[in-house]
Amino acid sequence: MQQWPDTNHVAEIAAFAAVAEEGSFTKAASILDRDATVLSRRVQSLERRLGVRLLARTTRHVALTEAGAIFLARAQAIVAALNDAQEEASAHGGGEARGTLRLALPATFGRMWIAPSLPEFMAAHPQVRIDASYANQFVDLVAEGFDVAVRLGELADSRLVARRIAPRRRLLCAAPSFLKCHGAPERPEDLARLPCLAFSGLAAHPNWTFGHTNGERVTVRADGPLVSDDAEGLVYAAVQGFGIMLTTDWLVGRELAAGTLVPILDQWLPEDEGAIYAVVPSNRLMPAKTRAFIDWIAQRFSPVAPWRTALGCQ
């Protein structure tokens, strides 16, 4: 097992190196902003611990002994390594973004709206290496060592620090061909007689709950030709006219813009509006790489998210 040096030992080595390089306790004290007597005590303590004299002292001059000359080379390397380590660590906090950035991204949303633009972030921050995991399950950021997670919907874990980066709107939609064949529903209760495409990943599946702008609330049971835990598969079926889909604007923004899907029951808002968040374990002493990514993704989705830009939203 590696032994870590005592902080007093490090201070002693730094004092010895400064005195040896300057040839004077007074000059070394000025550089280190310490009293010369403090440096003298530290050098003496180092000599006692090593059991050998490192410096030959006179009233006017300080010279290295043979052992001191040998030890100085090592001491200078130690001090230089510590300075480098401090600079690198500080760069992670408030300086240049660098190091490995571990991202936990929602599978479908991440592939659609983050992955295509991620090279833009990489080009702007060449010292950052991305380790991205795409999955629909929530991860434990601390236990699994992730720097940032992007999460959709409501946030339940109050221990985490979240930044809202974009709104998210739930809606019902269907293909024009479906509405031409079956007619458009006028109330949520009409969904009970119409084929629906159900996402089994919803916590309330198979129930869909809606609230009207007038305060009325209705819950219906969704049923139809396709149930899936893959939202993209349901979009393909909806575009082909196989049923009505309860979804989010980011998932079908392109289809709505193209007119291959159209919104229905606009006055009835599905529950679980939520939003899109960038989540970190803590905002205390946040590394520069983490801060850079959160600022980048927030700017990417502001002032209007890309899936809403195509719809002409403000």
N, C-alpha and C positions, 0 to 999 in steps of 0.2 A: 504493500500500500504506500502511495506517495505521501511524504511528509510535507506539509505546508510550512514555510518559514514564518517565524514569529514576527509581528510587525516591528517590534523593537530591533530585531536583527536587521531588517530591511533598512530602517533608519540609520543604524550603525554603519552599514555598508555604504549607503548614500553619503553619509558624513565623511567617511574615510576617502571615498573616491573624489569628492569635491576638494578636500584638503590636499590630497596627493596631486591633483591636477593643477591647483592654484599655488601649491607650495607655501600656503599660509592659512592659518586658522581664521585670521581676520578677513581675508578676501573670500574664503569659502563661506564664512558666516554671512557676508553681505549678499552673496549669490543665493544662498538657501534661505535668507531672511530669518536666520537664527542667531542667538548669542554665541560668541566664540567659545565660551565656557561650556555651553551645551554640547557643541561639536567635540570639544576635547574629552568630555565625559563619555560620549558615545564611542569615540575611537579607542579610549582606554578600555571600555567594556568589551569591545570587539577583540582587542588584543588579549585580554584576560580569557575570553571564551576560546580563542584559538590557541592560546598558550605560546604566543610568539609576538615579538615586536614588529610592527609594520612600518612605523615612522621613527626616524631619528630626529629628536628635537633639540634645537639650540635656542638661545634667546632671540636670535634674528632669523632663523631659517628652519625649515622642515624638509627633511629628505627621506626618500624611501629606503628601507632596508632591502636586502636581497629577497626576503620573504614577502615584503611589502610590494616589491615590483612584480613578483609572480602573482600575488593576490589581486593587484590593481587591474590586470587584464581581465580577470574573471569578474571583478566588481563592476568595471565599466560595461561589460556585456550584460550584467544583471540589471543595472540602472537603465541602460538603453532599451532592454526588453520590456521593462516595466513601463517606461515612457511610451513605447510603441503600443503596448496593451491598453494603456489609458486613452491614448488618442483614438485607437480603433473602437474601444467601447463607447467613448464620447460621440464618435461619428454615428454610431447606431442610434443614439438618442436624439441629438439636436442637429447633427450635421448631415452628410450625404447618406442617402438611403443605400444600405448594403446588407448582404447576408441572405439567408434562405427565408422566404416568406411562405408560410404554410396556410393555404386557403381551404376552407370548407364551403363548397358551393352547392346550391340546389341543382339536381341533375339537369332537368329540362330548362329551367330558367338560366342556369349557368352556361349551358351549351348555346342557347339562343342569343343571350344578351350580354354575356361577359366574355366568353371564350373568343369570339371574333375580334374583340377590341383589346384583348390582353397583350398582344404584341405591341400595341401603342404604348402601354404602360412599361413594358420591358425595354422598349427603345429609349424612353425617357429616363429610365433608371437601370443602366447597364450593369450596375454592381449588385443588383437584386436577382436572386435565383428563385423562380416560382415552383412551389410544390403544391399543385391543385388537386383536390379530391372532390369528385362530383357524386353526390348521393342525396337521396330524398330524406334520409334519416337525420335527425338532429344529432350532433356529436357533442361530447364534453370537451370544450375548448382547452381547459386546463389539463385534464387527465390525458388527453390525446395529443397535446402539444401544438394546437393550432393557434396562429396569430390572429386571424380574422375569419369570421363566418358571415355569409350573407343568408339572411332568413326572411321568410315570407309569412305574412299574416300577423297574428297576435303573438306577443312575446310573454312567455310565462316565467322565465328564469330571471328574477330580480337581482341576482348576484352579478349579472353581466352588464356591461356598459354598451348601450346601443345608440346608433345615429341613424335617424330616418333619412333614407336617400331617395325614396320615390313613393308616391301613393300607389295603391292597388285597388282596382275596382272590379267587383264581381258582377256578372251579367248572365242573362240567358240569351242564347242565339241559335239560329238555325239557317239552313241554306234556303235561298229563294225557291228552289225546286220543291223542297219539303213543304214550305208554306203554301205554295200553289196547289199541292196535292192534298194537304190535310187542313189547310186553313190556319190562321194565326190564333193562338189562345188569347182570350180576353181577360181571364183571371187565373191565378195559380191553380185553382181547383181543376181547370181544364187540362192540366198536365197529366192528370190521372187517366185520361182516355187517349193520350197521345204517346207515341214511342219516344222514350228519353234515352240518352246516352249517359250512363252514370259512372262517375269517378269513385272507385272504391276506397281511395285514399282519404276521402273526407271523413272527419271524425263522426259526423252524424249520418253517414251513409246507411240506408238508402233514402233518408228523409232530407227534403229540401225545405228550408224555412225562409219566408219572405216577409218584409215589412213594407207597408205602403206609406207614401208620403203623408197620408192622412192619419197615420198611427195604427192602422189595422195590421194584424199579424196572422199569417197563414202558413201551415206546414202541410206538405204533400209528400206522398211516397213515389219516388221516381222508379220507373220500370221500363224496360224496352229491350231491343235486340242486342245491346252490347253493354257489358259492365267491364271495366278495366282499371288497373292501377297505373296505367300509362296514359297520361293526358294527351300526348301527341297522337296516339292511336285513335282516341276519341275525336280529335279534330278532323282527322282524315275521314272518318265515318260521317261526321256532321256535314262536311263539305259535299260529300256524295249524296246527301239528302236522306240519311238513315234515321235521323232523330234530332231532338232538341237537346242542347248541351248547356249545363251550368258550368261556367268557366271564369277565367280572369282576363282582363284586357291585355295583359302582356303576352298571354298565350295565343290569342286570336287577333292581335292588332293588325297583322298583315292581311289576314283573311277579311277582316272588317273593312280595311282600306280598299281592298280589291273588290269587295262586294260579293265574295263567294259565301260569306256568312253575314247575316244582318241581326241586330239586336231586337229582342221582343220583350214585352211587358216592362217597358222602361220605368213605369211608375212603381214597380215592385222591386225593392232592393234586397238581394240575397244577404243573409247574415254573414258574419266573418269577413268584414271589409279588410281590416288590418292595413298593413303597409309593407314596404320592403326596407329592411334594415341591414346595416353593417354592424356586426357585434364583435366586441373584444372582451377579454377577461377583465381588463382594468385599463383605465386611462392614466394611471399614475406612471410616470417615467416611460411613456409609450415610445418604442423604438421608431426611428425615422422611417424605416421601411413600412411599418404598419400605418403610420400617419400619412405617408405618401400615397399608399393604396386607398385608404378611406377618402382622402381628399380627391383623388383621381376618380373614383367610382361615383362619388357624390356629384362631381362636376359633369361626369358622363351622363347622368340621369337628370340634370338640371339645366334650365328651368323647366323643361318639359321632357319627360321620358321618351326615348326613341320610338316606342310602340304607339305612343299617343301623338307624336309629331306627324306620323303618316295619316292620322285621322283629322289633322288640322286643329288639335286641341291646344289651348293656351295654358 
